Every structure is written in C-alpha cells, then in structure tokens.
Amino acid sequence: MRKFNCEQTQKIVEETNSTRSANKFLANGTSSIIAMKMPDGSVANNKNEILALTTEVYRNLYDSKTEIEPDVLETSQAVEDVMEAGVKHAIVLKPENRQTDGIVNELIKYAAYTLDRPLALLLTQCIKQRQIPSARKNARAILIYKKGDPTEVKNN
C-alpha cells in the first residue's frame, strides 16, 4: 500500500505540479467529530447526542427572537437590486466537482446565463422582505474545527 501511495503521489505531483492534489489523494476518508461537551460539562461520544447538541445550538442561534432596534431596520436608502452579473459570477465560481441540492455544479454553471435573472430577482425580494423561502431554511451543515477545545460547539 505504501509503495502504491508513493507512486500515485509522484504521478499526481508530476502531472499537476501541485502537492495539494496529492494531499487530497492521500486523505483517507473524512474526519468527524468524535466527542462534544454537553451543557452540563459532560462529554458526549455518541453521534446521536452530538447531533442533538449541535442541532439545538444552531436552532437557538438561527431562531433567535431578539428584537433589532427599529432605527437599525429602517434606513432612508432603498435596498438596491441584486445584480444579475453578480449572481452569474457567483455561479461560475462554484467548483464543478460538488453538488448543490443534488444538482451537479457543472450543470448549474451551464445554466448560469438562464438562472442569473430569476435568482437575482429572488435574492432581491428576500432582502427587501427580510425573509427567505422556507425550503432554504433546511441545510446540511458541516462543522469545521477552528481553534481551541475541539469538543466545544463554539469552536466548530
């Protein structure tokens, strides 16, 4: 296995002139969170407990009913429309080897010149009405460890 990995790494580096691609090849599987501190200070090692904790933390974060002072919400300036060119640019920058809602990004890029106007209109309405479609409220969140104690939810 080691010999195979060495050969593959050498081949990738020679073809791409990049060690980044070789590092991706060598990464076996994905790492996952194996422990998380519960609010009472105990440590959860069970995936279901970890999922329940992170779901609760982020649900509380995004369902916050904290009132925003009216002077912050009301401005004298009108909300500018989202520009089609900006939407098109964001679509084109999407990496092709990934998916969005089960749709391969390459397909989304191909349709960028058709999607730019309706998406710009939708985004503009979301901003003006300060609401997002309920279907967009469900997301697959991937926690990324930043720094500090990896078992603390706030560090992921």
C-alpha positions in Angstrom: 0.0 0.0 0.0 2.8 2.4 0.9 4.5 1.7 -2.4 1.2 2.4 -4.3 0.7 5.6 -2.4 4.2 6.8 -3.2 3.8 6.0 -6.9 0.5 7.7 -7.1 1.7 10.8 -5.2 4.7 11.1 -7.5 2.5 10.7 -10.6 0.0 13.3 -9.4 2.7 15.8 -8.5 4.4 15.3 -11.9 1.1 15.8 -13.8 -0.3 18.7 -11.8 2.9 20.4 -10.4 0.9 20.6 -7.2 1.2 18.8 -3.8 -2.4 19.9 -3.0 -3.9 17.3 -5.3 -1.5 14.7 -3.9 -2.6 15.6 -0.3 -6.3 15.1 -1.4 -5.5 11.7 -2.8 -3.7 10.6 0.4 -6.6 11.8 2.7 -8.3 8.5 3.5 -11.9 9.2 4.3 -13.2 12.2 6.2 -12.6 13.1 9.8 -15.6 13.5 12.0 -16.3 14.9 15.4 -15.9 12.1 18.0 -16.7 14.0 21.2 -18.6 17.1 22.2 -19.0 18.8 25.6 -22.6 18.9 26.7 -24.0 22.0 28.5 -23.7 20.2 31.9 -19.9 19.7 31.3 -20.1 16.0 30.5 -18.6 14.7 27.2 -20.9 13.1 24.6 -19.2 10.4 22.5 -22.4 9.1 20.8 -23.1 10.5 17.3 -26.8 11.0 18.1 -26.0 13.0 21.2 -23.5 15.1 19.3 -26.0 15.7 16.5 -28.8 16.6 19.0 -26.5 19.1 20.8 -25.3 20.8 17.6 -28.8 20.9 16.2 -30.1 22.6 19.4 -27.2 25.1 19.5 -27.7 26.2 15.8 -31.5 26.1 16.1 -31.3 28.5 19.0 -28.9 30.7 17.1 -31.0 30.9 14.0 -34.4 31.0 15.7 -33.4 33.9 17.9 -36.3 36.3 18.5 -34.0 39.0 19.7 -35.5 42.3 18.7 -33.5 44.6 16.5 -33.9 48.2 17.2 -36.2 49.9 14.6 -33.6 52.5 13.7 -31.3 49.8 12.5 -34.0 48.2 10.3 -35.4 51.4 8.8 -32.9 53.2 6.6 -33.5 56.2 4.4 -31.9 54.4 1.5 -33.8 52.0 -0.7 -32.5 48.4 -1.0 -30.5 48.0 -4.2 -31.4 45.2 -6.5 -29.1 42.2 -6.7 -27.2 42.4 -10.0 -27.5 39.6 -12.5 -23.8 39.9 -13.2 -23.0 39.2 -9.5 -25.2 36.1 -9.5 -23.6 34.9 -12.7 -20.2 35.5 -11.3 -21.0 33.5 -8.1 -22.4 30.6 -10.2 -19.3 30.5 -12.4 -17.0 30.4 -9.3 -18.7 27.2 -8.0 -16.3 24.2 -8.0 -17.5 21.7 -10.6 -16.8 18.5 -8.6 -19.5 19.3 -6.0 -23.3 19.3 -5.8 -25.9 21.7 -4.6 -29.2 20.2 -3.5 -28.4 17.1 -5.6 -27.6 19.1 -8.7 -24.1 18.8 -10.1 -22.5 22.3 -10.1 -21.3 21.8 -13.7 -25.0 21.8 -14.7 -25.7 24.9 -12.7 -22.7 26.6 -14.4 -24.0 25.6 -17.8 -27.4 27.3 -16.9 -25.8 30.4 -15.4 -27.0 32.6 -18.3 -30.6 31.4 -17.8 -30.6 31.4 -14.0 -29.0 34.7 -13.4 -32.1 36.9 -13.8 -34.6 34.8 -11.8 -32.1 34.2 -9.0 -31.2 38.0 -8.9 -34.9 38.8 -8.6 -35.5 36.1 -5.9 -32.5 37.4 -3.9 -33.6 41.0 -4.2 -37.1 40.0 -2.9 -35.6 38.1 0.0 -33.5 41.1 1.0 -36.4 43.6 0.7 -38.9 41.4 2.5 -36.3 40.2 5.1 -37.4 36.7 4.5 -36.1 33.6 2.9 -38.1 30.7 1.3 -38.8 28.0 3.9 -37.2 25.4 1.7 -33.9 27.3 2.1 -34.0 27.1 5.9 -33.0 23.5 5.9 -29.4 23.0 5.3 -26.7 20.3 5.6 -24.2 21.9 7.9 -20.6 20.8 8.1 -18.9 21.8 11.3 -15.3 22.9 10.8 -13.0 23.0 13.7 -11.3 26.4 14.1 -9.2 26.5 17.2 -9.4 25.9 21.0 -11.0 22.9 22.5 -12.4 20.7 19.7 -15.1 19.4 22.0 -16.7 22.8 22.4 -19.5 23.5 19.9 -18.5 27.2 19.6 -15.1 26.0 18.2 -16.7 24.0 15.4 
